[in-house]
Amino acid sequence: MNYTTLHGLLRKAGLDINLFKFILKKVTIIAMDKDLAQEAISAALTGNWDEAIKINQKILRDDPKSIDALNRLARAHAEIGEVTRARDISQKVLKIDPFNSIATKANEKWKILKKGEISPSKPSSPEAFLEEPGKTKILPLLHIGDSQVLAKLDAGDEVNLNIHAHRASITTTDGKYVGRLPDDLSARLRSLIKYGNEYQVFIKSSDKAEVKIFIREVRRSKKLSDIPSFAAEKIEYISFTPPELVHKKEHLGEPEDEEE
């Protein structure tokens, strides 16, 4: 159906052609923004921050109050060292949405960084956080490090697992201390690594109060072929008896008086 035919049908139906044009324009913009948003995400995942900035700015020209685009733009500016600019954009997000958790956490983090200080992140794969029973584990670190170090961490950053005699710690790729693993897990990993297992660790989330990591088994020793690295999460089951069965039991447990 061409535009002329559609125009004629709308007139016959008594519909406002200008309203139709307005709706059509909005629908087209939304569809284009979805495509651009995916391009912006792909650029960020590959570490192409300059391209991510351009794409998000293009989205914002059509929708200046797009929270998602503003948050992505702020992150991209922070990644290339423009921390002040990133803070300004996150503040703009908070004016639109005062309770936006992404902007709130980012703003707190960037307050700690010095002007012009770069916090580069390596490109991360979307598959990095795929969970596999017995092979992966997410956990919070204990005794977390200096706030200046934590401020530079982002989800997806790869970090180092350091095994010591009595504990295991996590450090950044340049050797800065991030936090410690619980003693029981430290002992288990120390034994597994001793027999040949290998692990990769990523930052799952980070703020000034808590750092969570994602540990993945990347190689299992033949000697440990039947031994999982991590125990399955326990599920607590609560017994439940449907009310109708409770009443039935009560009824069965209290026989009626026989008629004399």
N, C-alpha and C positions, 0 to 999 in steps of 0.2 A: 504494500500500500504506500503510494507516494504522499508527499506533504499536501498537494492540492486536493487529493481525494479525502484525506483526513480532515483538512480544513472545512471541506464541504459537509462532511458528516457531522462535525462539531456544530456548525451553524444550524443545520437541520435539527439537531438535538437541543438547540437553544443554549449551548454551553459557551462560556466566555473564552474566546481564542487567546486573549492576553493572559488569562489565568493558566490556561493550558501551557503556554510558552514558558511561563514562570516555573511551573511544576516540572516541566521537561528539563529546563536549565538546571534546577536544583538536583534532580535525579542524575543528570549527566555529571555534575560536579561531584556528587557523592561517589559515583562509580569510579571517576578518575582519581579521587582522593584515596580510595581503597587500593587502587593499583600503585599509586605513588607511595602510600604508606608501606606496602610490601617491598617496594624498591628501597625505601629508606632503611627498613629493618635489615634487608640483605646487605646494604652498604655498611651498616654498623657491624654486622656479624663478620664481615670480611676485613674490618678495620679501615675501611675507606671513609674516614671521617669528613674530609672535605666534600666528598660527593653527598654524604648524609646531610650535611648542612645545606647544600644547594636544594636537595629534594624537599627537605622539611620546610625551607623558606618558601618554596613553590606552593606547598600545601597551605601555608599560612597566608599567602596572598589571597586565596579564595575563602579561607576560614581562619581569620586572625585569632579566634578563641579556641582553636583545637588543642585541647589539653595534651593529647598523645603526641602531637607534632611538637608542641613546645617542650615537653619533657625530653623527647628525642633530640631536639635541637640543643637544649642545655647540656645534655650528656656529650654530644659531639664537640661542643665548644670546650668542655672540660678536658676531653681526651687530647685536644691539640694544645692544651696549656692555657686557654683563655678562661681562667677560673672566674674572674670578675664578671665577664660576659655571661658565663653559665649561671652564676648566682643571680644576676639581674633577671634572667629569663625564668628561673625557678621562682623568684619573687612575683613575677607576673602571673605565673600559674596559681600561686597561693592567693592572689587577689581575686582570681576567677573562682577558684575552688580552695577555700581556706583549709580544708581537711584532706587535701590530696597527699597521700602517704609517700608517693615517689618524690614529689617536690620537697616535702618536709625533710625526708631523710637526706636527700641530695644537698639541700641547703645547709643542713647541719654539718655535713661532711666537708663541703667546700669552704665553710667559714674557717676551718682549720688550716687549709692549704694557703701557702703564700702566693702573692700575686705573681703570675707568670710561671708558677710551678706546674710542671707537666706530670700527669698521672696516666701514662700510656697503658693500654690493655691490649694483650694479644688477641687476635681474632679467635672466637670460640665457635665450635660447631653446635648446632641445635641438638645434636645427638649426645652432647657431652653429659647431660643429666638424665639420660635414660636409665631407669632403675632395673636391676636384675637380681632376683633373689639369690642370696649367698655370695654375690659378687660385688655388690655396692652397698654403701651405707652413708646416711646423712646424720651428722651429729654436731652439737655446739662444742666449741673449744673451751678449755679451762684456762684461767690466769692469762687473759688476753693481753696483748702488747700495748705499746704506746699509741695514743690517739692519732698522732701524726702519721704513723705507719698505717693504721687502720683506715684513715681517710683516703688513702690512695688505692684501697682495694675495691674491686668491683666484681659482681657476680660473673663467673666464667673465667676469672684469672687463675692460671695454673700456679700452684705453690709447691714447695718442697716438703717432703716427709723425711724427717731426720730421726733415726733410731739411735737412742743412747742406751747405756747399760741398764738404767732403771726407769726410763721414760721415753716417750716419743713426742717430738715437737714439730710445729709447722713454721716454716720461714718463707719469706718472699724469694723470688728468683735471684735477688741481689743480697740475700742473707739476713734480712731484717726479721726479727722475731715476731710471730703473729699470735701464737698460743700453744697450749699443750693438749694432748689427748688424755682421756681417762686412763688410769693405771692398768685396769683390766684389759682394755683394748690395746694399750701399748705393749703389754706382755705378749698378747696373742699375735700381734703383727710382728713383733720381734722374732718370735719362733717361726712364723710362716715365711718371713723374708730369709731367715737363716737357712731354710730348706729350699729356697729358690723362687718363691713367689715374688711378683713385682706389682707395684701399685702406682696409680696416678691420682693426684689430689687437686681439686678445684675449689675456689671460693663459691659457696652456694648463696650466702647473703652476709652482709657486713654493716654494722653501725657501731656507734661508740660504746654500746652496752653488750653487744653479742656478735660473735662471728661463727657462722655455720660452714662446715666444709662437706664436700662430696668426695668420698673415696671410692675408687674403682679398681678392682683387680684386673690387671692387663695381661698377666701371665701366671699360670698355675703350674707348679712343679709336678712332674710325673709321680713323685713320691707322695704327693698330696692330692691325687686325682679325685678321690672320693671325699675330700674334706673341704667344706665351704669356708670361705674367709670370714663370713659374718653369719651369725645365727639368724634364723627367720624371726621377724618381729612377733612377739607374743600377742595374742588376741584374747582379751578377757571376755568370757561368755557368762552372761547372767541368766540363771535359770528363770523360766517364765512359764507359768501355768495360766492358760486362758480362763477368764472368769467363769465361762459356762462349765468348764471341767471342775472348777473349785466347787460350784454349786452342786454339780452332779455327785462329787465325792461326799459332800456334806449330806446329800440326800441318801446316798448309799450307806453312809456310816450311821445314819439315824433312822432305823426302820420304823414304820408307822405302827401304832398299837393295833393289834388284831381285834376285830370286832368280836365281842362275846356273843 
